[in-house]
Amino acid sequence: MREHLKDRVTVILAVALLVMVLVEAVLIPHYHPVFPWHSVPGYAAVIGLFGCILVVQLSKWLGKMLLQRPEDR
């Protein structure tokens, strides 16, 4: 059950990333890129997705380390 859920979430995230890349490439023009990577379609979407994943994982780790107590207390 849990593995099926992980596979489903992975597919949903991959589809979301693909949609974001396509929307950015089609709808948002980059006339004057400041840095070379600004002209790469989907760069902002990839950075945003990985930034979100990093924030969630970091907050889960901090919550586990600082907020949760052992059961024997």
Buried (B, 14 or more C-beta within 10 A) or exposed (E): EEEEEEEEEEEEEEEEBEEBBEEBBEEEEBEEEEEEEEEBEBBBBBEEBEEEEEEEEEEEEEEEEEEEEEEEE
